Amino acid sequence: MYVSAEESISEGESKTLIQEDDGYNRICESSTVRSNSKGSSVTRCRTTWHPPMDRYFIDLMLDQARRGNQIEGVFRKQAWTEMVNLFNAKFESNFDVDVLKNRYKSLRRQFNAIKSILRSDGFAWDNERQMVTADNNVWQDYIKVT
């Protein structure tokens, strides 16, 4: 792992772009939090997800669901543990369960948004390009409404 850039955001805060050995990026923000004149440092990192990471994670979730490790849309604790271990081994990363759970929530929001758009007249799914398609006037009308 190596740090490729660091920039100061404001007093007491900095942002660091970290590139992992596997070529995937994480952006970490450090800030000093002052409470009752005592300062403590907080660091939060955001992972840049790439299509191979998403595809593998989706495959892991599908496998867990097929094996019965998802009940009423909720993965069992053992399923999350196994997915984290397999994902970290594949991408030589050190993510915890919260990183994968957050990505799951993000992917689910994207899925629901696409599903909602596809229920609207004029929109279709292009399987070859893996994207929603529509005429320009349909998109413009949709944008006006939302």
Buried (B, 14 or more C-beta within 10 A) or exposed (E): EEEEEEEEEEEEBBBBBBBBEEEBBBBBBBBEEEEEEEEEEEEEEEBEBEEEBBEBBBEBBEBBBEEEBBEEEEBBEEBBEBBBEBBBEBBEBEBEEEBBBEBBEEBEEEEEEBEEBEEEEEBEEEEEEEEBEBEEEBBEBBEEEE
